[in-house]
Amino acid sequence: MTAYNIVRVRVKPGSEDALIAHHDALLKSDGEQFKAAGMRRFSLVKTGDRTFCIVGEWDGFDSIVKARPQMIKSLDGMRSMLEDLGGDLGVTDPASGEAVAEYNITTH
């Protein structure tokens, strides 16, 4: 079953373009490794003022586990751009899991 990882982050003032550039460069340099691990899609979603959700779609949860070292490398490369989210979260608020239902709205 398809799995997703979602990570909420807030960038420091003036770091929005740097966050986008970081992911652009990351996918150019490590995209094949993510693809080999089972990544299907990647999205960077702006959810508010300086807040983003990083969303990965994967073949399954094992794919997320396999790609974890690359995801940690990515986080290490952008940590200086991120602001603490508060509430003992640190700079990220991650969640991941397998889809329990999926719908193709164009054919449903």
Salt bridges, closest charged atoms under 4 A:
GLU16 OE1 - LYS46 NZ 2.99
ASP30 OD2 - LYS73 NZ 3.04
GLU57 OE2 - ARG40 NH1 3.52
ASP59 OD1 - ARG40 NE 2.91
ASP76 OD1 - ARG79 NH2 3.20
GLU83 OE1 - ARG10 NE 2.89
GLU83 OE2 - ARG50 NH1 3.00
ASP93 OD2 - ARG8 NH2 3.16
